[in-house]
């Protein structure tokens, strides 16, 4: 009976470990904030993407992107920003510029030491917003 209880406890703890949210696997609020800071830095030094952010409130951008990543990764946040369509209408973002921005986000995650597995999971959560950003 003791071995059955021990086996049950080990199984339950293994299930809990494998079912932790992407938010938890990333490292929570601290790691998401680091990714967002790195991303803003990447944008700041990219001549292709920086013009899209002219006149933007960067503090608001960081806050809303942090909320969005937290929410989409299963964290305890609610996204309170505008829709991606509202934000990107009039920007006429091309496929090339969208892809370049994804590259900058990957650079930001690399600098934050996020594993490629977790990067892919986060990018998969963000991917559905692509159609709400292009050519608007």
Secondary structure as UniProt FT lines:
FT   HELIX           2..18
FT   HELIX           22..26
FT   HELIX           28..44
FT   TURN            47..49
FT   HELIX           50..53
FT   TURN            54..55
FT   HELIX           58..72
FT   TURN            73..74
FT   HELIX           84..88
FT   TURN            89..90
FT   HELIX           95..111
FT   TURN            112..113
FT   HELIX           116..127
FT   TURN            128..129
FT   HELIX           130..132
//
